Amino acid sequence: MAGGCVVETASGRVCGTVDRGICTFKGIPYAAPPIGPLRWKPPQKPAPWSGLREATSYGNRSIQAENVFDLPTDLLRLLTLGGREKISEDCLYLNVWTAGLDGQKRPVLCWCHGGAFITGSGSSPWSDGANLCRLDDVVVVSINHRLGALGYLHLEEIAGATFSGAGTAGMQDIVAALEWVRDNIAAFGGDPENVTIFGESGGGAKVSVLMALPSAKGLFHKAVIQSGPAVQMANREDGTRTSRQVLAELGLDATSAGKLREVPASKILEAQNAVQVAIGRASFADRRRLGFNPVIDGHVFPGGPFAPAAPASSAHVPLMIGTNKDEMTLFLGHLPWVTEATFDSLVEAMTPYLGKRAADVIAAYRRAQPAMRADEIAVAIVGDLGVRSLSLTIAERKLAQKAAGVFVYLFAWETPVLNGRLRSCHTLEIPFVFNNLDRAPLTGDDPERLALGDRMARAWTAFARTGRPGHRGLPEWPAYSAAMRPTMIFDNECRLEHDPYGVERKIWEAA
């Protein structure tokens, strides 16, 4: 039995480990296993236990496929985003890092992992919370929850009320985890009245959705969206279409949909993968409406999350939001249509992304960035289309509420690995935010990067503590405004710029 850290939770006592002053608790159940009759049901309270439960290893990852984004081997070796734990439907576990079990009220940061809504976990070495706790005396929580078809299969129109809420099951899991934080985090030295939700990529999309869920209101007090804006999600029709595709892959239909709870999870994953392949060939603009995403069902998830406006339920929640300069090098930078791009080939190659606007958008980017190569233009356009323009839309709609501060950043530090081809790619900021650069081969080994890790991690903890990310290690960082658009640029030399890449921003405003 592990020693050193024991906490009484609402379900029973847990025993964690201590390392260099930080107590760590892994694999704490925050809800009952969603298996058998509980598959696709809202999360239920965990069964209490007697005695001392060992909390020294991460819980299972949600059911998921490996390498769902089809990344090349040289890149996969540098990424440790998903953890290595067993995959299982029994996946509703969370992890806690804290500097003290002393009754103090520390800011709490709850991490929503990335991986769209189909992959990932809270057990990545990049998102280990210990260094944040050492840096600035906070409490960090990471969460696993249902993913893919088991988390986001809208079945109400097909199978009736017995599957009510199935299209938001994974988001309801996160709400249950935040309820666990509200009820238990004080015993871990955290303040349940000062909780920040933050996430990257799909995790940022989860934060976006949480801001619009009535059931999540009051469970968090600040929010950070990192390269993961979600403006509009799937509607009931979209969700039903995906569910019919899954049923067809399983040889079921509306009359036999009730048998879904008896189908092995491995078969459901196979069906999910088959549907994902078809979605991969669809229009880029429709990606949030296709496949396995939270479904706007009118009750659990009433709308948006940021269309046509920012959600009223989180109007008074301060927001920090930002992107990386070269988001799409991670996904596109190795593909032949990008590596072999010429300006003659680019219009046809980008039509699936831009439709009839392809030629005009490419020409506008070439005027704005005349020194850029064709491949660089391609990556910049797709990144701005899918990440940066939507992030700024969220910032502007949140700002329009005039109820809470909004802070915008752009991560511009470039990694030297793989001969520098990734530049400031998607996910690269995560180990800086957690100050875990020694665990992230993607960042290389230049000691100069360590200072940036310290500055960024302190910005995140300052925001969690006060609602403002500024600190003595950064230039003055004012709140966002439509007039000046102040943006913190994170690089070896951090700086504030007003409306960076403003010409490109206006291209998307005209869309």
C-alpha positions as CSV (number, residue, x, y, z in Angstrom):
1,M,0.0,0.0,0.0
2,A,1.3,3.4,-0.9
3,G,2.1,5.9,1.8
4,G,2.3,9.6,2.5
5,C,-1.0,11.1,1.3
6,V,-4.4,10.0,2.5
7,V,-7.7,11.9,1.8
8,E,-11.3,11.2,2.8
9,T,-13.6,11.7,-0.2
10,A,-17.3,11.4,-0.4
11,S,-17.0,7.8,-1.5
12,G,-14.2,6.6,0.7
13,R,-10.5,7.2,1.6
14,V,-7.8,7.3,-1.1
15,C,-4.1,7.0,-0.6
16,G,-1.7,8.7,-3.0
17,T,2.0,9.2,-3.4
18,V,4.3,12.1,-2.5
19,D,7.3,13.3,-4.6
20,R,9.3,16.4,-3.9
21,G,6.5,17.9,-1.9
22,I,3.6,17.2,-4.3
23,C,0.9,14.7,-3.4
24,T,-0.5,12.8,-6.4
25,F,-3.7,10.8,-6.6
26,K,-4.4,8.8,-9.7
27,G,-7.3,6.8,-10.9
28,I,-10.0,8.1,-8.5
29,P,-13.5,7.0,-9.7
30,Y,-15.8,10.0,-10.0
31,A,-18.7,8.0,-11.4
32,A,-19.8,4.4,-11.7
33,P,-18.4,2.4,-14.7
34,P,-20.8,3.1,-17.7
35,I,-21.1,-0.5,-18.7
36,G,-24.0,-2.9,-19.3
37,P,-27.3,-1.2,-18.7
38,L,-25.4,2.1,-17.9
39,R,-23.9,2.3,-21.4
40,W,-25.0,5.6,-23.0
41,K,-26.8,6.5,-19.7
42,P,-25.9,9.7,-17.8
43,P,-23.1,9.1,-15.3
44,Q,-24.1,7.7,-11.9
45,K,-22.5,8.2,-8.5
46,P,-19.6,5.8,-7.8
47,A,-20.2,3.0,-5.4
48,P,-18.6,3.8,-2.0
49,W,-15.8,1.7,-0.7
50,S,-14.5,0.7,2.7
51,G,-10.9,0.8,3.8
52,L,-8.2,2.6,2.0
53,R,-8.2,2.7,-1.8
54,E,-4.8,2.9,-3.5
55,A,-4.7,5.8,-6.0
56,T,-1.2,5.3,-7.4
57,S,-1.9,4.5,-11.1
58,Y,-3.9,6.1,-13.8
59,G,-7.3,4.7,-14.7
60,N,-8.2,3.1,-18.0
61,R,-8.4,5.2,-21.2
62,S,-11.8,5.4,-22.9
63,I,-12.4,3.1,-25.8
64,Q,-10.5,4.5,-28.8
65,A,-8.4,3.6,-31.8
66,E,-4.7,4.3,-31.9
67,N,-3.2,6.9,-34.3
68,V,-6.6,8.1,-35.5
69,F,-5.0,11.1,-37.3
70,D,-2.7,8.8,-39.3
71,L,0.5,10.6,-38.3
72,P,3.8,9.4,-39.6
73,T,6.1,7.2,-37.5
74,D,8.8,9.9,-37.0
75,L,6.2,12.3,-35.6
76,L,4.5,9.7,-33.4
77,R,7.8,9.0,-31.6
78,L,7.8,12.6,-30.4
79,L,4.1,12.6,-29.2
80,T,3.0,11.2,-25.9
81,L,-0.4,12.7,-25.7
82,G,-2.6,9.7,-25.1
83,G,-1.0,7.8,-22.3
84,R,-0.4,4.1,-22.4
85,E,-3.1,2.7,-20.1
86,K,-5.5,-0.1,-21.1
87,I,-8.6,1.0,-23.0
88,S,-12.0,0.1,-21.5
89,E,-15.5,1.3,-21.1
90,D,-14.7,1.5,-17.4
91,C,-13.0,4.8,-17.8
92,L,-14.5,7.4,-15.5
93,Y,-11.5,8.3,-13.4
94,L,-9.7,11.5,-12.6
95,N,-6.3,12.5,-11.2
96,V,-5.3,15.1,-8.6
97,W,-2.0,16.9,-7.9
98,T,-1.7,19.2,-4.9
99,A,1.0,20.8,-2.8
100,G,-0.8,20.4,0.5
101,L,-3.6,18.6,2.3
102,D,-3.9,21.5,4.8
103,G,-7.3,23.1,4.3
104,Q,-5.9,26.0,2.3
105,K,-8.0,27.2,-0.7
106,R,-5.7,26.9,-3.7
107,P,-6.9,27.7,-7.3
108,V,-7.9,24.5,-9.1
109,L,-7.2,23.9,-12.7
110,C,-9.2,21.1,-14.4
111,W,-7.6,19.8,-17.6
112,C,-9.8,18.5,-20.5
113,H,-7.5,16.4,-22.8
114,G,-7.4,16.8,-26.6
115,G,-7.9,14.3,-29.3
116,A,-11.1,15.7,-30.9
117,F,-13.9,13.7,-29.2
118,I,-12.6,10.3,-30.2
119,T,-9.1,9.8,-28.6
120,G,-6.8,10.9,-25.8
121,S,-6.6,10.7,-22.1
122,G,-5.7,12.6,-19.0
123,S,-2.6,10.5,-18.4
124,S,-0.2,12.1,-20.9
125,P,3.3,12.9,-19.4
126,W,2.8,16.4,-21.0
127,S,-0.2,17.1,-18.7
128,D,1.2,15.8,-15.4
129,G,0.2,18.5,-12.9
130,A,3.1,18.2,-10.4
131,N,5.3,21.0,-11.9
132,L,2.4,23.5,-12.0
133,C,1.8,22.8,-8.3
134,R,5.5,23.3,-7.5
135,L,5.6,26.5,-9.5
136,D,2.6,28.3,-8.1
137,D,0.9,26.3,-5.3
138,V,-2.2,25.3,-7.2
139,V,-4.3,22.1,-7.5
140,V,-4.4,20.3,-10.9
141,V,-7.1,17.8,-12.0
142,S,-7.2,15.7,-15.2
143,I,-10.1,13.7,-16.4
144,N,-11.0,10.7,-18.5
145,H,-14.4,10.3,-20.0
146,R,-16.4,8.5,-22.7
147,L,-15.3,9.2,-26.2
148,G,-16.4,8.4,-29.8
149,A,-19.6,6.4,-30.4
150,L,-19.8,5.4,-26.7
151,G,-19.8,9.1,-25.7
152,Y,-21.5,10.9,-28.5
153,L,-24.1,8.8,-30.4
154,H,-27.4,10.6,-30.6
155,L,-30.0,7.8,-30.6
156,E,-33.2,9.5,-29.3
157,E,-34.8,9.9,-32.8
158,I,-34.0,6.3,-33.6
159,A,-34.4,4.3,-30.3
160,G,-36.5,6.6,-28.1
161,A,-36.2,7.9,-24.5
162,T,-34.2,5.0,-23.2
163,F,-31.2,6.6,-25.0
164,S,-32.0,10.1,-24.0
165,G,-28.8,12.1,-23.6
166,A,-26.6,9.5,-25.4
167,G,-25.3,12.2,-27.8
168,T,-23.8,14.2,-24.9
169,A,-22.8,11.3,-22.5
170,G,-19.1,12.2,-22.7
171,M,-19.8,15.9,-21.8
172,Q,-22.1,14.8,-19.0
173,D,-19.1,12.7,-17.7
174,I,-17.0,15.9,-17.5
175,V,-19.8,17.7,-15.7
176,A,-19.9,14.8,-13.2
177,A,-16.2,15.2,-12.7
178,L,-16.6,18.9,-12.0
179,E,-19.3,18.0,-9.5
180,W,-16.8,15.7,-7.9
181,V,-14.4,18.6,-7.7
182,R,-17.0,20.8,-6.1
183,D,-17.8,18.2,-3.5
184,N,-14.3,16.9,-2.8
185,I,-11.5,19.2,-3.8
186,A,-11.4,21.1,-0.5
187,A,-10.0,18.0,1.1
188,F,-7.1,18.1,-1.4
189,G,-6.3,21.7,-0.5
190,G,-8.3,23.2,-3.4
191,D,-10.9,26.0,-3.5
192,P,-14.2,24.7,-5.0
193,E,-15.1,28.4,-5.6
194,N,-12.1,29.0,-7.8
195,V,-12.1,26.4,-10.6
196,T,-10.6,26.9,-14.0
197,I,-11.4,24.6,-16.9
198,F,-8.7,24.4,-19.6
199,G,-8.1,22.2,-22.6
200,E,-6.3,22.0,-25.9
201,S,-7.7,21.0,-29.4
202,G,-10.6,18.7,-28.6
203,G,-10.1,19.7,-25.0
204,G,-10.6,23.3,-26.0
205,A,-13.8,22.3,-27.8
206,K,-14.9,20.6,-24.6
207,V,-14.3,23.8,-22.7
208,S,-16.3,25.7,-25.4
209,V,-19.2,23.3,-24.9
210,L,-19.0,23.3,-21.1
211,M,-19.5,27.1,-21.2
212,A,-22.9,26.5,-22.9
213,L,-24.2,23.6,-20.7
214,P,-26.7,24.7,-18.0
215,S,-25.7,21.7,-15.9
216,A,-22.1,23.0,-15.8
217,K,-23.1,26.5,-14.6
218,G,-21.4,27.4,-11.3
219,L,-19.0,24.4,-11.4
220,F,-16.2,26.5,-12.9
221,H,-15.2,30.2,-12.7
222,K,-12.6,30.7,-15.5
223,A,-12.0,29.1,-18.8
224,V,-9.1,28.6,-21.2
225,I,-9.4,27.4,-24.8
226,Q,-6.1,26.4,-26.4
227,S,-6.3,25.8,-30.2
228,G,-9.7,24.2,-29.8
229,P,-12.5,26.6,-30.6
230,A,-16.0,25.2,-31.0
231,V,-18.5,27.8,-32.4
232,Q,-21.2,25.5,-33.7
233,M,-21.7,21.8,-33.0
234,A,-23.8,19.0,-34.5
235,N,-27.6,19.3,-34.4
236,R,-30.1,16.5,-33.8
237,E,-30.3,15.7,-37.6
238,D,-26.5,15.6,-37.9
239,G,-26.3,13.3,-34.8
240,T,-29.1,11.0,-36.1
241,R,-27.3,10.6,-39.4
242,T,-24.1,9.5,-37.8
243,S,-26.0,7.1,-35.5
244,R,-27.7,5.5,-38.5
245,Q,-24.3,5.0,-40.1
246,V,-23.0,3.2,-37.0
247,L,-26.1,1.1,-36.8
248,A,-25.7,0.1,-40.5
249,E,-22.1,-0.9,-39.9
250,L,-23.3,-3.1,-37.0
251,G,-26.1,-4.7,-39.1
252,L,-28.8,-3.0,-36.9
253,D,-31.6,-0.6,-37.7
254,A,-34.2,1.4,-35.8
255,T,-36.2,-1.7,-34.8
256,S,-33.1,-3.4,-33.3
257,A,-31.3,-0.4,-31.9
258,G,-32.0,-1.5,-28.4
259,K,-29.5,-4.3,-28.9
260,L,-26.7,-1.7,-28.9
261,R,-26.2,-2.2,-25.2
262,E,-25.4,-5.9,-25.9
263,V,-22.8,-5.3,-28.7
264,P,-19.2,-5.8,-27.6
265,A,-17.4,-2.5,-27.3
266,S,-14.7,-3.7,-29.7
267,K,-17.4,-4.1,-32.4
268,I,-18.8,-0.6,-31.7
269,L,-15.2,0.8,-32.1
270,E,-14.9,-1.0,-35.5
271,A,-18.1,0.6,-36.6
272,Q,-16.9,4.0,-35.4
273,N,-13.7,3.6,-37.3
274,A,-15.5,2.7,-40.5
275,V,-17.7,5.8,-40.2
276,Q,-14.6,8.0,-39.4
277,V,-13.0,6.9,-42.7
278,A,-16.0,8.2,-44.6
279,I,-16.1,11.4,-42.7
280,G,-12.4,12.0,-43.5
281,R,-13.4,12.5,-47.1
282,A,-16.0,15.0,-46.3
283,S,-15.8,18.8,-46.5
284,F,-13.5,20.4,-43.9
285,A,-16.1,23.0,-43.1
286,D,-18.6,20.4,-41.9
287,R,-16.2,18.5,-39.5
288,R,-18.0,19.7,-36.3
289,R,-21.3,18.5,-37.7
290,L,-20.1,15.1,-38.8
291,G,-19.0,12.1,-36.8
292,F,-18.7,11.9,-33.0
293,N,-19.3,15.3,-31.4
294,P,-21.6,16.5,-28.7
295,V,-25.1,16.9,-30.2
296,I,-27.3,19.9,-29.6
297,D,-30.3,18.1,-28.2
298,G,-32.3,21.0,-26.8
299,H,-32.1,19.9,-23.2
300,V,-28.7,18.8,-22.0
301,F,-27.0,20.9,-24.7
302,P,-29.4,23.6,-25.7
303,G,-27.4,25.3,-28.4
304,G,-24.3,26.9,-29.7
305,P,-21.9,26.8,-28.0
306,F,-20.9,30.2,-29.5
307,A,-23.4,30.5,-32.3
308,P,-25.1,32.9,-32.9
309,A,-23.6,34.5,-29.7
310,A,-21.6,33.6,-26.6
311,P,-23.6,31.6,-24.1
312,A,-25.4,33.5,-21.4
313,S,-24.8,30.8,-18.8
314,S,-21.1,31.6,-18.6
315,A,-21.3,35.3,-19.4
316,H,-19.4,36.3,-16.2
317,V,-16.6,33.7,-16.6
318,P,-13.3,35.2,-17.8
319,L,-11.8,33.6,-20.9
320,M,-8.3,33.2,-22.2
321,I,-8.1,31.9,-25.7
322,G,-5.3,31.4,-28.3
323,T,-3.7,29.5,-31.1
324,N,-0.4,28.4,-32.4
325,K,1.2,30.1,-35.3
326,D,1.5,27.0,-37.5
327,E,-1.2,24.7,-36.3
328,M,-1.6,22.5,-39.3
329,T,2.0,21.4,-39.8
330,L,1.2,18.6,-37.4
331,F,-1.5,17.1,-39.6
332,L,-0.7,18.4,-43.1
333,G,3.0,19.2,-43.2
334,H,4.0,15.6,-44.2
335,L,1.3,15.1,-46.9
336,P,2.4,15.1,-50.6
337,W,-0.2,17.8,-51.6
338,V,1.5,20.1,-49.2
339,T,5.2,19.1,-49.4
340,E,5.0,19.1,-53.2
341,A,2.7,22.2,-53.5
342,T,3.2,24.8,-56.1
343,F,1.1,27.9,-56.6
344,D,-0.2,26.3,-59.8
345,S,-1.4,23.2,-57.9
346,L,-2.7,25.0,-54.8
347,V,-6.1,26.1,-56.0
348,E,-7.3,22.6,-56.8
349,A,-5.7,21.1,-53.7
350,M,-7.5,23.7,-51.4
351,T,-10.9,23.6,-53.0
352,P,-12.1,20.9,-50.5
353,Y,-11.3,23.5,-47.7
354,L,-12.3,26.7,-49.4
355,G,-14.8,25.9,-52.2
356,K,-15.2,28.6,-54.8
357,R,-13.1,31.0,-52.7
358,A,-9.9,29.0,-53.1
359,A,-8.3,31.2,-55.7
360,D,-9.2,34.5,-54.0
361,V,-8.1,33.4,-50.5
362,I,-4.8,32.1,-51.8
363,A,-4.2,35.3,-53.7
364,A,-5.0,37.4,-50.6
365,Y,-2.6,35.4,-48.5
366,R,0.1,35.8,-51.1
367,R,-0.3,39.5,-51.0
368,A,-0.2,39.5,-47.2
369,Q,2.8,37.2,-47.0
370,P,4.8,37.5,-50.3
371,A,7.8,35.6,-48.9
372,M,5.8,32.5,-48.1
373,R,6.2,29.3,-50.1
374,A,3.2,27.5,-51.5
375,D,3.3,24.8,-48.8
376,E,3.5,27.5,-46.1
377,I,0.5,29.4,-47.5
378,A,-1.5,26.1,-47.5
379,V,-0.8,25.4,-43.9
380,A,-1.5,29.0,-42.8
381,I,-4.8,29.1,-44.6
382,V,-6.1,25.8,-43.2
383,G,-4.9,26.7,-39.7
384,D,-6.6,30.1,-39.9
385,L,-9.8,28.7,-41.3
386,G,-10.2,25.9,-38.8
387,V,-8.6,27.3,-35.6
388,R,-7.5,30.9,-35.5
389,S,-10.5,32.6,-37.2
390,L,-12.9,30.6,-35.0
391,S,-10.9,31.4,-31.9
392,L,-11.1,35.1,-32.6
393,T,-14.9,34.7,-33.4
394,I,-15.3,33.3,-29.9
395,A,-13.2,36.1,-28.4
396,E,-15.3,38.7,-30.1
397,R,-18.6,37.2,-29.2
398,K,-17.5,36.7,-25.6
399,L,-16.3,40.4,-25.6
400,A,-19.7,41.5,-26.8
401,Q,-21.3,40.4,-23.6
402,K,-19.4,43.0,-21.7
403,A,-19.5,40.8,-18.6
404,A,-16.0,39.3,-18.2
405,G,-12.4,39.8,-19.4
406,V,-11.1,38.1,-22.5
407,F,-7.4,37.6,-23.1
408,V,-5.9,36.5,-26.4
409,Y,-2.5,34.9,-27.1
410,L,-0.5,33.5,-30.1
411,F,2.1,30.9,-29.5
412,A,4.9,31.5,-31.9
413,W,7.9,29.5,-30.6
414,E,9.2,27.0,-33.2
415,T,10.5,23.6,-32.4
416,P,13.8,22.6,-34.0
417,V,13.0,18.8,-34.2
418,L,12.5,17.1,-37.5
419,N,14.7,19.8,-39.1
420,G,12.2,22.5,-38.1
421,R,9.5,21.4,-40.4
422,L,6.8,21.6,-37.6
423,R,7.5,25.2,-36.7
424,S,4.8,26.3,-34.1
425,C,2.6,23.2,-34.6
426,H,-0.6,22.1,-33.0
427,T,-0.2,20.7,-29.4
428,L,3.3,22.2,-29.0
429,E,2.2,24.7,-26.3
430,I,0.9,22.0,-23.9
431,P,4.3,21.1,-22.3
432,F,5.0,24.8,-21.9
433,V,1.7,25.4,-20.2
434,F,2.4,22.5,-17.7
435,N,6.1,23.3,-17.5
436,N,6.9,19.7,-18.5
437,L,9.5,20.4,-21.2
438,D,11.8,17.6,-19.9
439,R,9.0,15.1,-20.7
440,A,8.3,16.4,-24.2
441,P,10.8,15.3,-26.9
442,L,8.7,17.4,-29.4
443,T,10.3,20.6,-27.9
444,G,13.9,19.5,-28.5
445,D,16.6,20.1,-25.9
446,D,17.6,23.8,-26.2
447,P,17.8,25.2,-22.6
448,E,16.5,28.5,-23.8
449,R,13.0,27.0,-24.1
450,L,12.8,26.5,-20.3
451,A,12.4,30.2,-19.6
452,L,9.4,30.3,-21.9
453,G,7.9,27.3,-20.1
454,D,8.2,29.2,-16.8
455,R,6.5,32.3,-18.2
456,M,3.6,30.5,-19.8
457,A,2.9,28.2,-16.9
458,R,2.9,31.3,-14.6
459,A,0.5,33.0,-17.0
460,W,-2.0,30.1,-16.8
461,T,-1.8,29.9,-13.0
462,A,-2.1,33.7,-12.6
463,F,-5.2,33.5,-14.7
464,A,-6.6,30.7,-12.6
465,R,-5.8,32.7,-9.4
466,T,-7.1,36.1,-10.5
467,G,-8.8,36.0,-13.9
468,R,-5.9,37.9,-15.4
469,P,-2.9,36.1,-17.0
470,G,-0.4,38.9,-16.6
471,H,2.6,38.6,-14.3
472,R,6.0,40.2,-13.7
473,G,7.7,37.9,-16.3
474,L,5.6,39.2,-19.2
475,P,5.0,42.6,-20.8
476,E,1.8,44.2,-19.8
477,W,-1.1,42.1,-21.1
478,P,-4.4,44.1,-21.4
479,A,-7.8,42.5,-21.9
480,Y,-8.9,42.1,-25.5
481,S,-10.8,44.9,-27.3
482,A,-12.3,45.2,-30.7
483,A,-10.5,48.5,-31.2
484,M,-6.9,47.4,-30.5
485,R,-7.0,43.5,-30.4
486,P,-4.0,43.2,-28.0
487,T,-2.4,39.8,-28.3
488,M,0.4,38.2,-26.2
489,I,2.9,36.6,-28.5
490,F,4.6,33.7,-26.7
491,D,8.2,33.2,-27.9
492,N,11.7,33.2,-26.5
493,E,11.1,37.0,-26.3
494,C,7.5,37.5,-25.3
495,R,5.8,40.6,-26.6
496,L,2.4,42.3,-27.0
497,E,1.2,43.0,-30.5
498,H,-2.0,44.6,-31.6
499,D,-4.0,42.7,-34.2
500,P,-1.2,40.4,-35.4
501,Y,-1.9,39.0,-38.9
502,G,-4.7,41.5,-39.2
503,V,-4.9,41.3,-43.0
504,E,-5.4,37.6,-42.8
505,R,-8.0,38.0,-40.0
506,K,-10.1,40.2,-42.2
507,I,-10.2,37.6,-45.0
508,W,-12.2,35.3,-42.7
509,E,-14.5,38.1,-41.4
510,A,-15.6,38.6,-45.0
511,A,-16.5,34.9,-45.4
